[in-house]
Amino acid sequence: MSFPDTVVPHYASDRQVAGFFSGALNVEFIDEIHTMKVGATRKTPYARHLKEALEYLLRERPAGSREWALMTGVSFWEEDHLYGYLQDLYDYFYGDRKEPPVAPDPEAPPPGKYWT
């Protein structure tokens, strides 16, 4: 086992949590994240596990942008941008954020500092 199996809580033990990260946050579906809110906020073990996994990611910041891209296919060129997105997602699911977060543009080149 490797990242994310050994790092993200419930990833290895809850298929729905693994599916959320590898499917819903995948480059093909991330723009439809709003469709996942109902399931993420129900009073179910999956919803509790997902919330705990997101809280852990936000607290510990264990994944770099490279690991995240390998897991989801979505490139956040900077870790602060990745964790900003995850915080916005958490706030949308469990807080008072009204709109889902905007995923990075898959066609956008990396920031200028990557070329220097």
Z-matrix of the N, CA and C atoms (Angstrom, degrees):
N
C 1 1.448
C 2 1.523 1 109.96
N 3 1.287 2 114.90 1 149.71
C 4 1.456 3 120.80 2 179.07
C 5 1.524 4 108.74 3 -145.20
N 6 1.328 5 115.03 4 -173.15
C 7 1.456 6 117.96 5 176.35
C 8 1.520 7 107.51 6 -57.85
N 9 1.285 8 120.44 7 135.73
C 10 1.459 9 129.91 8 3.13
C 11 1.523 10 114.01 9 -91.56
N 12 1.334 11 117.76 10 -4.58
C 13 1.471 12 121.16 11 -175.40
C 14 1.517 13 113.45 12 -53.28
N 15 1.320 14 116.83 13 -40.97
C 16 1.462 15 120.44 14 -174.72
C 17 1.520 16 112.98 15 -94.50
N 18 1.315 17 118.17 16 -4.59
C 19 1.463 18 120.35 17 -174.69
C 20 1.521 19 112.47 18 -114.65
N 21 1.296 20 118.65 19 -47.88
C 22 1.459 21 121.97 20 -175.55
C 23 1.532 22 109.19 21 -80.31
N 24 1.340 23 117.63 22 118.38
C 25 1.459 24 119.63 23 179.73
C 26 1.528 25 111.80 24 -55.47
N 27 1.314 26 115.35 25 137.36
C 28 1.461 27 124.57 26 176.62
C 29 1.522 28 114.05 27 71.00
N 30 1.315 29 118.60 28 -1.99
C 31 1.468 30 120.15 29 -179.89
C 32 1.528 31 110.57 30 -62.50
N 33 1.317 32 117.15 31 -44.63
C 34 1.461 33 120.73 32 -177.31
C 35 1.528 34 112.34 33 -80.96
N 36 1.324 35 118.13 34 -23.48
C 37 1.460 36 120.47 35 -173.93
C 38 1.529 37 114.53 36 -102.53
N 39 1.310 38 118.42 37 -14.69
C 40 1.467 39 121.81 38 -178.46
C 41 1.520 40 108.75 39 -126.42
N 42 1.314 41 116.13 40 106.55
C 43 1.474 42 120.47 41 -176.60
C 44 1.521 43 112.50 42 -58.93
N 45 1.323 44 117.38 43 -31.70
C 46 1.462 45 119.87 44 179.37
C 47 1.529 46 111.22 45 -68.36
N 48 1.311 47 117.49 46 -38.09
C 49 1.467 48 120.59 47 177.27
C 50 1.522 49 109.57 48 -65.34
N 51 1.328 50 116.46 49 -46.47
C 52 1.467 51 119.88 50 176.83
C 53 1.520 52 110.38 51 -59.42
N 54 1.319 53 116.60 52 -41.79
C 55 1.461 54 120.34 53 178.66
C 56 1.512 55 112.77 54 -64.28
N 57 1.322 56 116.83 55 -35.62
C 58 1.459 57 119.86 56 177.86
C 59 1.526 58 110.14 57 -61.89
N 60 1.321 59 116.22 58 -50.99
C 61 1.461 60 119.37 59 -176.85
C 62 1.525 61 112.36 60 -68.90
N 63 1.319 62 117.21 61 -42.92
C 64 1.464 63 118.99 62 -176.76
C 65 1.520 64 112.93 63 -84.47
N 66 1.340 65 117.09 64 -20.76
C 67 1.453 66 120.14 65 -177.98
C 68 1.514 67 113.39 66 -106.95
N 69 1.338 68 116.74 67 -62.15
C 70 1.459 69 120.80 68 -175.74
C 71 1.524 70 112.57 69 -65.04
N 72 1.325 71 116.98 70 -30.87
C 73 1.465 72 119.80 71 179.29
C 74 1.529 73 111.71 72 -96.97
N 75 1.321 74 116.26 73 9.34
C 76 1.458 75 121.59 74 177.42
C 77 1.524 76 109.65 75 -72.87
N 78 1.300 77 115.52 76 155.72
C 79 1.461 78 121.54 77 -176.98
C 80 1.535 79 112.22 78 -54.79
N 81 1.314 80 118.09 79 -30.29
C 82 1.465 81 120.46 80 -177.39
C 83 1.523 82 113.48 81 -78.71
N 84 1.330 83 117.76 82 -23.77
C 85 1.463 84 120.23 83 -173.66
C 86 1.521 85 114.88 84 -121.58
N 87 1.316 86 118.42 85 -5.19
C 88 1.465 87 120.50 86 -173.40
C 89 1.529 88 112.69 87 -60.31
N 90 1.320 89 117.04 88 -30.00
C 91 1.467 90 119.23 89 178.60
C 92 1.528 91 112.65 90 -73.07
N 93 1.311 92 117.33 91 -7.55
C 94 1.465 93 122.40 92 178.22
C 95 1.534 94 111.36 93 -107.13
N 96 1.323 95 116.24 94 20.93
C 97 1.463 96 121.08 95 -174.79
C 98 1.526 97 112.06 96 -58.48
N 99 1.315 98 116.84 97 -25.93
C 100 1.469 99 120.11 98 179.54
C 101 1.533 100 111.90 99 -60.15
N 102 1.323 101 117.67 100 -25.78
C 103 1.463 102 120.45 101 -179.77
C 104 1.523 103 112.15 102 -72.80
N 105 1.312 104 117.37 103 -12.95
C 106 1.460 105 121.88 104 -178.12
C 107 1.531 106 113.35 105 -92.31
N 108 1.310 107 117.48 106 -8.53
C 109 1.467 108 120.17 107 -173.34
C 110 1.525 109 112.80 108 -62.69
N 111 1.307 110 118.10 109 -43.41
C 112 1.465 111 120.54 110 -177.84
C 113 1.530 112 110.34 111 -58.60
N 114 1.310 113 117.34 112 -49.30
C 115 1.469 114 120.77 113 -179.96
C 116 1.514 115 112.80 114 -65.21
N 117 1.327 116 116.35 115 -32.59
C 118 1.468 117 120.85 116 -177.98
C 119 1.521 118 112.77 117 -74.88
N 120 1.316 119 116.97 118 -16.82
C 121 1.463 120 119.69 119 -174.88
C 122 1.525 121 113.54 120 -114.20
N 123 1.317 122 117.19 121 2.33
C 124 1.461 123 119.81 122 176.71
C 125 1.531 124 110.16 123 -70.00
N 126 1.279 125 116.14 124 167.25
C 127 1.475 126 121.31 125 177.13
C 128 1.529 127 107.95 126 -92.09
N 129 1.334 128 115.46 127 72.01
C 130 1.459 129 122.09 128 -179.54
C 131 1.528 130 109.17 129 -130.48
N 132 1.322 131 117.69 130 161.38
C 133 1.471 132 119.14 131 174.92
C 134 1.523 133 111.85 132 -58.02
N 135 1.334 134 118.01 133 -40.54
C 136 1.460 135 120.62 134 178.90
C 137 1.522 136 111.13 135 -58.46
N 138 1.318 137 117.50 136 -48.34
C 139 1.466 138 120.65 137 -178.80
C 140 1.528 139 110.54 138 -61.40
N 141 1.325 140 116.84 139 -42.07
C 142 1.471 141 120.22 140 177.93
C 143 1.526 142 110.86 141 -63.90
N 144 1.322 143 116.90 142 -43.39
C 145 1.467 144 121.08 143 179.27
C 146 1.521 145 111.35 144 -63.94
N 147 1.326 146 116.65 145 -42.44
C 148 1.465 147 119.70 146 179.39
C 149 1.530 148 110.91 147 -62.93
N 150 1.304 149 116.63 148 -44.06
C 151 1.465 150 120.43 149 178.87
C 152 1.525 151 110.38 150 -61.07
N 153 1.330 152 117.02 151 -44.38
C 154 1.470 153 120.62 152 178.25
C 155 1.527 154 111.19 153 -62.85
N 156 1.314 155 117.76 154 -39.33
C 157 1.465 156 120.92 155 178.94
C 158 1.522 157 110.79 156 -64.86
N 159 1.325 158 117.20 157 -44.22
C 160 1.462 159 120.10 158 178.45
C 161 1.523 160 111.15 159 -65.19
N 162 1.315 161 117.37 160 -41.32
C 163 1.465 162 120.45 161 178.26
C 164 1.524 163 110.68 162 -61.47
N 165 1.315 164 117.07 163 -41.70
C 166 1.458 165 120.76 164 178.07
C 167 1.533 166 110.50 165 -63.15
N 168 1.312 167 116.78 166 -46.84
C 169 1.469 168 119.70 167 179.76
C 170 1.526 169 111.12 168 -58.85
N 171 1.312 170 116.63 169 -42.93
C 172 1.466 171 120.01 170 -179.16
C 173 1.526 172 112.03 171 -69.36
N 174 1.310 173 116.58 172 -36.15
C 175 1.470 174 120.53 173 -178.59
C 176 1.526 175 111.87 174 -75.20
N 177 1.322 176 116.77 175 -45.49
C 178 1.465 177 121.28 176 -172.63
C 179 1.527 178 114.63 177 -95.75
N 180 1.307 179 117.15 178 -23.85
C 181 1.472 180 122.93 179 -178.03
C 182 1.546 181 111.78 180 48.82
N 183 1.327 182 117.13 181 54.42
C 184 1.462 183 120.30 182 -173.97
C 185 1.525 184 115.03 183 -78.31
N 186 1.309 185 117.54 184 -18.41
C 187 1.463 186 120.68 185 -175.56
C 188 1.513 187 110.48 186 -102.06
N 189 1.309 188 114.95 187 135.03
C 190 1.446 189 119.82 188 170.90
C 191 1.522 190 109.27 189 -87.95
N 192 1.300 191 116.39 190 171.93
C 193 1.456 192 119.63 191 -179.22
C 194 1.526 193 111.53 192 -63.24
N 195 1.317 194 117.70 193 -30.56
C 196 1.468 195 120.55 194 178.77
C 197 1.531 196 111.25 195 -67.84
N 198 1.336 197 117.05 196 -47.71
C 199 1.463 198 120.36 197 178.58
C 200 1.533 199 110.77 198 -60.96
N 201 1.324 200 114.91 199 -39.89
C 202 1.455 201 119.34 200 179.69
C 203 1.529 202 110.54 201 -63.19
N 204 1.309 203 117.01 202 -44.26
C 205 1.469 204 120.75 203 179.36
C 206 1.528 205 110.97 204 -63.24
N 207 1.320 206 117.52 205 -38.11
C 208 1.463 207 120.11 206 177.95
C 209 1.525 208 111.33 207 -66.66
N 210 1.328 209 117.33 208 -34.58
C 211 1.457 210 121.50 209 -178.40
C 212 1.527 211 111.61 210 -77.07
N 213 1.324 212 117.20 211 -40.52
C 214 1.468 213 120.36 212 -170.70
C 215 1.523 214 114.45 213 -113.73
N 216 1.312 215 117.67 214 -20.59
C 217 1.453 216 120.43 215 -173.75
C 218 1.522 217 112.75 216 84.03
N 219 1.332 218 117.21 217 0.90
C 220 1.464 219 122.44 218 -179.57
C 221 1.519 220 109.03 219 -100.92
N 222 1.322 221 116.11 220 126.43
C 223 1.469 222 121.07 221 -178.45
C 224 1.517 223 111.55 222 -97.64
N 225 1.306 224 114.72 223 112.28
C 226 1.458 225 122.18 224 167.61
C 227 1.523 226 103.44 225 -102.87
N 228 1.292 227 118.47 226 108.60
C 229 1.461 228 121.55 227 -171.54
C 230 1.521 229 112.58 228 -67.97
N 231 1.317 230 116.12 229 -20.30
C 232 1.460 231 120.05 230 -179.96
C 233 1.522 232 109.30 231 -128.66
N 234 1.318 233 116.44 232 138.37
C 235 1.460 234 119.92 233 -178.47
C 236 1.523 235 112.11 234 -61.33
N 237 1.325 236 117.59 235 -35.50
C 238 1.462 237 119.30 236 178.14
C 239 1.523 238 110.79 237 -61.76
N 240 1.320 239 117.29 238 -36.40
C 241 1.471 240 121.15 239 177.48
C 242 1.531 241 110.05 240 -67.68
N 243 1.325 242 117.64 241 -42.03
C 244 1.463 243 122.16 242 177.42
C 245 1.524 244 110.70 243 -58.75
N 246 1.318 245 116.36 244 -51.62
C 247 1.458 246 119.01 245 -176.45
C 248 1.530 247 111.91 246 -73.93
N 249 1.315 248 117.48 247 -25.63
C 250 1.467 249 120.36 248 171.26
C 251 1.516 250 110.88 249 -64.39
N 252 1.339 251 115.78 250 -42.27
C 253 1.467 252 120.32 251 176.82
C 254 1.528 253 110.09 252 -62.73
N 255 1.332 254 117.39 253 -46.24
C 256 1.461 255 120.38 254 -179.41
C 257 1.531 256 111.44 255 -63.24
N 258 1.332 257 117.46 256 -36.73
C 259 1.464 258 120.17 257 176.56
C 260 1.521 259 110.46 258 -65.44
N 261 1.333 260 116.41 259 -43.25
C 262 1.465 261 120.02 260 177.51
C 263 1.527 262 110.67 261 -62.59
N 264 1.323 263 117.24 262 -39.31
C 265 1.459 264 121.29 263 177.85
C 266 1.527 265 110.55 264 -63.71
N 267 1.313 266 116.13 265 -45.47
C 268 1.462 267 120.93 266 177.98
C 269 1.535 268 110.31 267 -59.63
N 270 1.325 269 115.83 268 -45.62
C 271 1.464 270 120.23 269 179.82
C 272 1.531 271 111.48 270 -64.74
N 273 1.319 272 117.38 271 -32.81
C 274 1.465 273 121.31 272 177.51
C 275 1.530 274 110.53 273 -70.54
N 276 1.309 275 117.39 274 -43.42
C 277 1.461 276 120.61 275 179.55
C 278 1.522 277 112.36 276 -73.24
N 279 1.319 278 118.09 277 -44.82
C 280 1.458 279 121.72 278 -167.27
C 281 1.529 280 114.58 279 -120.03
N 282 1.307 281 117.36 280 -5.43
C 283 1.458 282 120.70 281 -177.61
C 284 1.512 283 111.53 282 -116.22
N 285 1.320 284 115.33 283 -146.36
C 286 1.453 285 119.69 284 -175.67
C 287 1.534 286 113.65 285 -108.55
N 288 1.303 287 117.44 286 14.29
C 289 1.469 288 120.33 287 176.77
C 290 1.533 289 108.66 288 -70.66
N 291 1.315 290 116.49 289 128.82
C 292 1.467 291 121.93 290 -175.43
C 293 1.527 292 113.24 291 -84.53
N 294 1.309 293 117.49 292 -35.88
C 295 1.465 294 121.87 293 -175.70
C 296 1.519 295 110.62 294 -109.08
N 297 1.335 296 117.35 295 146.72
C 298 1.467 297 118.86 296 176.39
C 299 1.524 298 110.45 297 -66.61
N 300 1.313 299 116.65 298 154.66
C 301 1.473 300 119.09 299 179.05
C 302 1.524 301 110.14 300 -68.78
N 303 1.320 302 114.46 301 155.78
C 304 1.462 303 121.25 302 179.23
C 305 1.521 304 108.33 303 -92.55
N 306 1.316 305 115.07 304 124.21
C 307 1.466 306 121.20 305 179.19
C 308 1.519 307 109.93 306 -73.06
N 309 1.319 308 116.98 307 156.12
C 310 1.464 309 118.95 308 177.05
C 311 1.526 310 110.60 309 -65.89
N 312 1.303 311 115.00 310 149.91
C 313 1.462 312 121.81 311 178.37
C 314 1.525 313 108.67 312 -71.98
N 315 1.330 314 118.00 313 118.73
C 316 1.468 315 119.41 314 -178.02
C 317 1.530 316 113.58 315 -66.80
N 318 1.309 317 116.54 316 -16.63
C 319 1.459 318 120.91 317 179.72
C 320 1.529 319 112.47 318 -91.41
N 321 1.326 320 116.51 319 -10.75
C 322 1.465 321 120.03 320 -176.47
C 323 1.529 322 110.42 321 -71.87
N 324 1.321 323 116.11 322 136.85
C 325 1.468 324 118.99 323 176.13
C 326 1.522 325 110.20 324 -73.36
N 327 1.320 326 117.06 325 163.65
C 328 1.462 327 118.96 326 177.21
C 329 1.530 328 110.73 327 -63.32
N 330 1.337 329 116.22 328 158.39
C 331 1.466 330 119.45 329 178.31
C 332 1.525 331 111.77 330 -58.49
N 333 1.316 332 115.97 331 156.58
C 334 1.465 333 122.36 332 -177.00
C 335 1.506 334 114.58 333 -53.17
N 336 1.336 335 118.80 334 -32.97
C 337 1.468 336 119.82 335 -177.08
C 338 1.527 337 111.98 336 -63.99
N 339 1.323 338 118.84 337 -18.89
C 340 1.454 339 121.81 338 178.38
C 341 1.529 340 112.22 339 -76.10
N 342 1.314 341 116.95 340 -14.09
C 343 1.464 342 120.96 341 -179.42
C 344 1.518 343 112.69 342 -99.06
N 345 1.335 344 115.82 343 -5.67
C 346 1.479 345 118.26 344 -178.92
C 347 1.510 346 111.56 345 -102.84
